[in-house]
């Protein structure tokens, strides 16, 4: 399971706000191949759970300005570079720090 440092303040936002945010072109997990593999597995599992059970998932991600945020949403599909949330909203996988299923 993914854990964030407890000293970091994490803002929770609505999925509708995601399209207004900017994301780094670099992967937030660069240099951590095991974590990148885990993230890929988790985003695919989140999509499976949403489609099978209509579950929401908590996604932790980092914006271009270095702030960590979280969103609670339904992951409908995953692609090679991004995941699609309910409402046809895309989030780059390279910005995702971790997922709570």
Secondary structure, 3 states (H helix, E strand, C coil): CCCCCCCCCCEEECHHHHHHCCCCCCCCCCCCHHHHHHHHHHHHHHHHHHHHHCCCEEEEEECCCCCEEEEEECEEEECCCEEEECCCEEEEHHHEEEEEC
